Amino acid sequence: MHSRERVLDFLDGKPVDRLPQMPVVMMFCAERAGVKYGDYVRDFRVQAECQIRTAAEFDLDIVSNMSDPAREAADCGAHVAFYDDQPAAIVESDALLADKSKLHNLAIPDPLGGGRMHAAVRALEVMKLRVGDNKAIMGWVEGPIAEAADLRGIHSLMLDFYDDPAFVRDLFEFVLEMALRYAQAQLDAGAEIIGIGDAAASLVGPRFYNDFVWPFEKRLVDGLHARGAKVRLHICGDTSLLVDGMGRLGCEIVDLDYFTSVSAARDAMGSDQILLGNIDPVRVLRNGTPESIRRAIAACHREAGDRYIVGAGCEAPRDTPVTNFRAMTTYAQAIN
């Protein structure tokens, strides 16, 4: 059974030969390929090559165009800083929507208009052409609160929840439409799974999550499903108080960062929800031993049950020893 078949069958609840493995690898795969991360971020051909090489080396089941959270914001005109060997980053002190009134005149950029979103779409085209018959292809969009924070600035946005909730909803509407357009371009390029990164959701607590964020996440998930995509949700940080809502979104895959108990997520989300994760990427994956990593993954697997995909709680650090990374992947390969 090849990777693409394994992933799609597993998501559909069909029997597979082993556990799928879908760790987040960005800086790790650039490091394995011997390229500067700045090149990975800027050049879609470099990104595609690094993903393909790493997936082949460790028998990973997906390739993806994840690189940094600044693609959509950059195409909107946000001030983005680029570095030689680090991810691109939003310059929050110069936030695009520091003046809220600018939202009314902000146009949704064309995801095929030659900007950073277009480059990510082109990376998927390369991956689809080269490994699309064997590997599952995953695109990526920023979720409602994550992208809103990129455009407005995280500190200002947090105050807006109290001071101007109508603006927050207007901004989320803009982000939702942009994400769906961007996702459609990625699906047209060959993506079968769309990941949603909504990191800032873990910062607001259940009240604002349920009142503001969840309804827009739900509309995004439903919109992606209507377009034929499978959906993977990734919220960095402690989501212990949000797991019930996350489970009600209907995503095929829910990533869990290491702060959140797998057993608590399973209890909240029910037996059918696929969970991914959630070992500590630094203290366990990078700094542990192969044996301690296998024990940690096995513990996650026991708590999650059969509907489980192997991966770390968040991105694999770039300097993770190969023996450690391979300990995680060989666990998946040994379980059928």
C-alpha positions in Angstrom: 0.0 0.0 0.0 1.5 3.3 -1.0 1.3 6.5 1.1 -1.5 8.3 -0.8 -3.7 5.2 -0.7 -2.9 4.7 3.0 -3.8 8.2 4.0 -7.0 8.5 2.0 -8.2 5.1 3.0 -7.4 5.8 6.7 -9.3 9.1 6.5 -12.3 7.3 5.0 -12.2 4.6 7.8 -11.0 1.8 5.6 -8.4 -0.8 6.7 -4.7 0.2 6.1 -1.4 -1.7 6.4 0.1 0.5 9.1 -0.4 3.8 11.0 -0.1 6.9 8.8 2.7 9.3 9.7 2.3 13.0 9.0 4.7 15.0 11.1 5.1 18.7 10.3 8.5 19.1 8.7 9.7 22.4 7.3 13.0 23.6 8.7 13.9 19.9 9.4 13.6 19.0 5.7 15.5 22.1 4.5 18.3 21.1 6.9 18.3 17.5 5.6 18.6 18.9 2.0 21.4 21.3 3.0 19.6 24.5 2.0 19.1 27.7 3.8 15.6 28.1 5.1 15.3 31.5 3.5 15.6 29.7 0.1 12.9 27.2 1.2 10.6 30.1 2.0 11.3 32.1 -1.2 11.7 29.5 -3.9 8.9 27.0 -4.6 11.2 24.7 -6.4 13.5 24.4 -3.4 10.5 23.8 -1.1 9.1 21.1 -3.3 12.5 19.4 -3.6 13.1 19.4 0.1 9.6 18.0 0.9 10.0 15.2 -1.7 13.5 14.2 -0.5 12.5 14.1 3.2 9.3 12.1 2.4 11.3 9.6 0.5 14.1 9.3 3.1 11.7 8.6 6.0 8.7 7.2 4.1 6.5 10.0 5.2 2.9 9.8 3.9 2.5 13.4 2.8 4.2 16.3 1.2 3.1 19.8 2.0 3.7 23.5 1.1 3.8 24.7 4.7 6.6 27.2 5.3 5.6 30.2 7.4 2.3 32.0 8.3 3.0 35.1 6.2 1.9 34.2 2.7 -1.6 35.5 2.7 -0.7 38.6 4.6 2.2 39.4 2.3 -0.1 39.3 -0.7 -2.4 41.6 1.1 0.4 44.1 1.4 1.6 43.4 5.0 5.1 44.2 6.0 6.9 40.9 6.1 10.6 40.4 7.1 12.6 37.8 5.3 15.8 36.2 6.7 18.7 34.1 5.4 18.0 31.0 7.4 14.8 31.6 9.4 11.0 31.7 8.6 9.5 34.8 7.1 7.7 36.8 9.8 5.1 39.5 10.1 6.4 42.9 11.4 3.7 43.5 14.0 4.9 47.0 14.8 4.0 47.9 11.2 0.7 46.0 11.0 -1.2 46.4 7.8 -4.5 47.1 9.7 -3.1 49.2 12.5 -5.7 51.6 11.2 -8.9 49.5 11.3 -10.6 51.7 8.7 -8.2 50.3 6.0 -10.2 47.0 6.1 -13.0 48.6 4.1 -10.7 49.2 1.1 -8.6 46.1 1.4 -9.1 43.8 -1.6 -8.7 40.0 -1.4 -5.5 39.2 -3.5 -5.6 36.8 -6.4 -3.9 33.6 -5.1 -2.6 33.1 -8.7 -1.5 36.7 -9.1 2.2 36.1 -8.9 2.7 36.6 -5.1 3.6 34.3 -2.3 0.4 32.4 -2.4 1.0 31.7 -6.0 4.4 30.4 -5.2 2.9 28.0 -2.7 0.5 26.8 -5.3 3.3 26.2 -7.8 5.1 24.1 -5.1 2.1 21.9 -5.0 2.0 21.6 -8.8 5.6 20.3 -8.7 4.9 17.9 -5.9 1.8 16.6 -7.6 3.7 16.0 -10.8 6.6 14.2 -9.2 5.1 12.2 -6.3 1.3 12.8 -6.5 0.6 9.1 -7.5 2.4 8.0 -4.3 2.2 10.6 -1.6 -0.8 12.5 -0.3 -0.6 16.2 -1.1 -1.5 18.8 1.5 -2.0 22.5 1.1 -2.3 25.0 3.8 -4.2 28.1 4.8 -4.2 30.4 7.9 -7.3 30.1 10.0 -9.6 33.0 11.0 -7.9 34.3 14.2 -4.3 33.5 13.0 -4.7 35.5 9.8 -6.6 38.2 11.5 -3.7 38.6 13.9 -1.2 38.7 11.0 -3.2 41.6 9.5 -4.2 43.5 12.6 -1.4 42.6 15.0 -2.1 40.1 17.8 -2.1 42.6 20.6 -4.5 45.0 18.9 -6.8 42.1 17.9 -7.0 40.9 21.5 -8.3 44.3 22.6 -10.7 44.4 19.6 -12.6 41.4 21.0 -13.6 43.7 23.9 -13.6 47.1 22.2 -14.9 46.5 18.7 -16.4 43.0 18.2 -18.1 44.1 15.0 -14.7 44.9 13.4 -13.4 41.4 14.5 -16.3 39.7 12.7 -15.8 41.9 9.6 -12.1 41.0 9.6 -12.9 37.3 10.0 -15.3 37.5 7.0 -12.4 38.9 4.9 -10.1 36.2 6.1 -12.6 33.4 5.5 -13.2 34.4 1.9 -9.5 34.8 1.2 -8.8 31.3 2.7 -11.4 29.6 0.6 -10.1 31.3 -2.6 -6.5 30.3 -1.7 -7.6 26.8 -0.8 -9.4 26.4 -4.1 -6.3 27.3 -6.0 -4.3 24.7 -4.0 -7.0 22.0 -4.7 -6.9 22.8 -8.4 -3.1 22.3 -8.2 -3.5 18.8 -6.8 -3.9 19.1 -3.0 -6.2 16.6 -1.5 -5.9 17.7 2.1 -6.0 21.3 3.3 -4.4 22.1 6.6 -5.7 25.0 8.7 -3.2 26.7 11.0 -5.0 28.7 13.6 -2.4 29.1 16.3 -3.8 32.2 18.0 -7.0 30.3 18.9 -5.2 28.8 21.9 -4.7 32.3 23.3 -8.3 33.4 23.7 -10.0 30.9 26.0 -13.3 29.1 25.5 -15.6 32.2 25.7 -14.1 34.1 22.8 -13.2 30.9 20.9 -16.9 29.7 21.0 -18.4 33.2 20.3 -16.0 34.5 17.7 -13.5 31.9 16.4 -15.4 28.6 16.2 -18.2 29.9 13.9 -15.7 31.0 11.3 -13.5 27.9 11.7 -16.7 25.9 11.1 -17.6 27.9 8.0 -14.1 27.4 6.7 -14.2 23.6 7.3 -17.6 23.3 5.7 -16.4 25.4 2.8 -13.4 23.2 2.3 -15.5 20.0 2.5 -17.9 21.5 -0.1 -14.9 21.9 -2.4 -13.9 18.2 -2.0 -11.0 18.7 0.5 -10.1 16.7 3.5 -9.3 19.0 6.4 -6.5 18.9 9.0 -6.7 21.4 11.9 -3.5 22.5 13.7 -3.8 24.9 16.7 -0.4 25.4 18.5 -0.4 25.7 22.3 -2.7 24.5 25.0 -6.1 23.7 23.6 -7.3 21.8 26.6 -10.3 24.1 27.1 -11.2 24.1 23.4 -11.1 20.4 22.5 -14.9 20.0 22.6 -15.4 22.7 20.0 -12.5 21.5 17.9 -14.1 18.1 17.8 -17.4 19.6 16.6 -15.8 21.2 13.6 -15.9 18.0 11.6 -12.2 18.0 10.5 -10.9 14.7 9.3 -7.7 15.3 11.4 -7.1 17.2 14.5 -3.5 17.9 15.5 -2.8 18.1 19.2 0.1 20.1 20.6 1.9 18.5 23.5 0.3 20.8 26.1 -3.1 19.0 25.5 -3.9 15.6 26.9 -4.6 13.0 24.2 -7.0 11.2 26.5 -8.9 14.3 27.3 -9.2 15.1 23.6 -10.4 11.6 22.9 -13.0 11.8 25.7 -14.2 15.2 24.4 -14.2 14.4 20.6 -15.4 10.8 20.6 -14.0 7.6 19.2 -14.3 8.5 15.5 -12.2 11.7 15.4 -8.7 11.1 14.0 -6.1 12.6 16.4 -2.5 13.4 15.4 0.5 14.0 17.7 1.4 14.9 20.3 4.9 14.4 21.7 6.9 17.4 22.8 8.9 18.4 19.7 11.9 19.7 21.7 12.2 17.8 25.0 11.0 14.4 23.6 11.7 14.4 19.8 14.9 16.5 19.6 16.4 15.9 23.1 15.2 12.4 23.9 16.5 9.0 22.9 15.1 6.6 20.3 13.7 4.5 23.1 12.1 7.4 25.0 10.6 8.6 21.8 9.0 5.2 21.0 7.6 5.1 24.5 6.1 8.6 24.2 4.5 7.8 20.8 3.2 4.5 22.1 1.6 6.3 25.0 -0.1 8.8 22.7 -1.3 5.8 20.5 -2.8 4.0 23.5 -4.7 7.1 24.6 -5.9 7.9 21.1 -6.8 4.4 20.1 -7.0 3.2 16.5 -7.9 6.5 15.0 -4.4 7.9 15.4 -1.7 9.4 13.1 1.9 9.6 14.2 3.5 13.0 14.5 4.9 15.4 17.0 2.9 18.1 18.8 4.2 20.8 16.4 7.0 21.2 13.9 10.0 18.9 14.1 13.0 21.1 15.1 15.6 21.5 12.4 18.4 20.0 14.6 16.5 16.9 15.5 18.9 14.0 15.3 18.1 11.6 12.5 18.1 8.7 14.8 15.4 10.4 16.9 13.3 11.4 14.0 13.5 7.9 12.6 12.5 6.4 15.9 9.2 8.2 15.5 8.6 7.2 11.9 9.6 3.5 12.4 7.0 3.3 15.2 4.4 4.0 12.6 5.9 1.6 10.1 5.8 -1.2 12.7 2.2 -0.9 13.7 -0.5 -2.5 11.6 
